[in-house]
Structure formats: C-alpha cells, structure tokens
C-alpha cells in the first residue's frame, strides 16, 4: 500500500534550507538527512472552511496534503503556518506551543482544532507545491509524497522535536549537495531532487521537479 505524505522545505531569508537528521533507530530512513514531513492523516482531510484562506484547486491532489505539510512542520520543528484575522503570523506562548505539539504527536488533536481553539486560519499560499515522488517498490514502506516550500515566518524560529530529530540546522543547498557528494551527509534521491530543483529555480528555471529517475531501495548513502 502506498501512503499519501507531505514534505516541507523550510527556507529563511538567506535562501538556506532547514535540514533535519532522522534518528538511526527509526525504521524508515534512519540516519538520513531529510526535510520535515510525514503521512497524510485522516484528520488532515477534514478541512474546515472557516479556518482556511486561498484554497487551492482540489483536482490536482488532495488538499489534505497541504494541511499535513503544515501540521508536520509545526509538529517536528515548531514553525506554525497560521495567521490572525489581520494577516499577521501567529506566535504561541512557549508552553502552549509544546503542549499542542505533544498532543499532535499523540494523536490527541488535529491541526484544524488548533486553529479553531486559537482563533487562527491557515493560508494555502504559505505553501508552494513543487512536485512529488513515489518510494521505490522495493521499500518496505511506500509513500506518494507531495513536496512544498515554506518561508520561515519573521516572528518564529525552529525548535526541533528531540524524539524525532537528532540534528537540525540551516544550510545552503549547494553546501548540502557538496557534503553529500563527499560522503559526509547521507541523502535520499527525493531530497537531492528537491535541492537541485530549488537551485535551478534560483538560476531562472522552473520551480517544479522533473520526471522521477529510476531508483532502488535501500538508497545509497
């Protein structure tokens, strides 16, 4: 079974990306450097119109991918893509933020419920879709993942969830790819494709992944 999933490339004002390292104990891609993301949950599909703006065309793929991307970004690194009625980005009190993240991890609350309780809304324009990848058939766990870019809100900074992330840092895409080529940083093909797509766009190209290249699992480190 191929599960729907979302991945978010978080970028700052210097065009650096926020990269995280998965603990080696994780069953899927343990020890690899990846971007925040995860499966689309049932609750992500239950979109409440009162708490969203600029809804996208649902014909391309499920809008739950957008909600899952925002939820995973908040859950894993504490960046909340949500606004007040006046359009300013929300910033929760530290204790409130960590409690919501704990509840998300434990499946006790949905992203939409957080929006409702804090009187916030999610703007679909905070996420830019730029392609998708499907995990090779040899993989024990398979995902059809939609990839998004999000700009870091000017009033927030990442705070990685230590149970899901071993390391996390800002880094230039060129430097990441160089470290990978030198064997210093294990990356999976979708992460490489994401970085190359971003660099291509910064050089005037289209912000959209090309055709998926043949690959096998396990991936080369």
Beta strands, then each sheet from edge to edge (+ up, - down):
strand 1: 2-11
strand 2: 16-21
strand 3: 33-34
strand 4: 36-39
strand 5: 52-53
strand 6: 122-123
strand 7: 128-134
strand 8: 142-151
strand 9: 167-172
sheet 1: 4+ 1- 8- 7+
sheet 2: 3+ 2- 9+
sheet 3: 5+ 6+
end
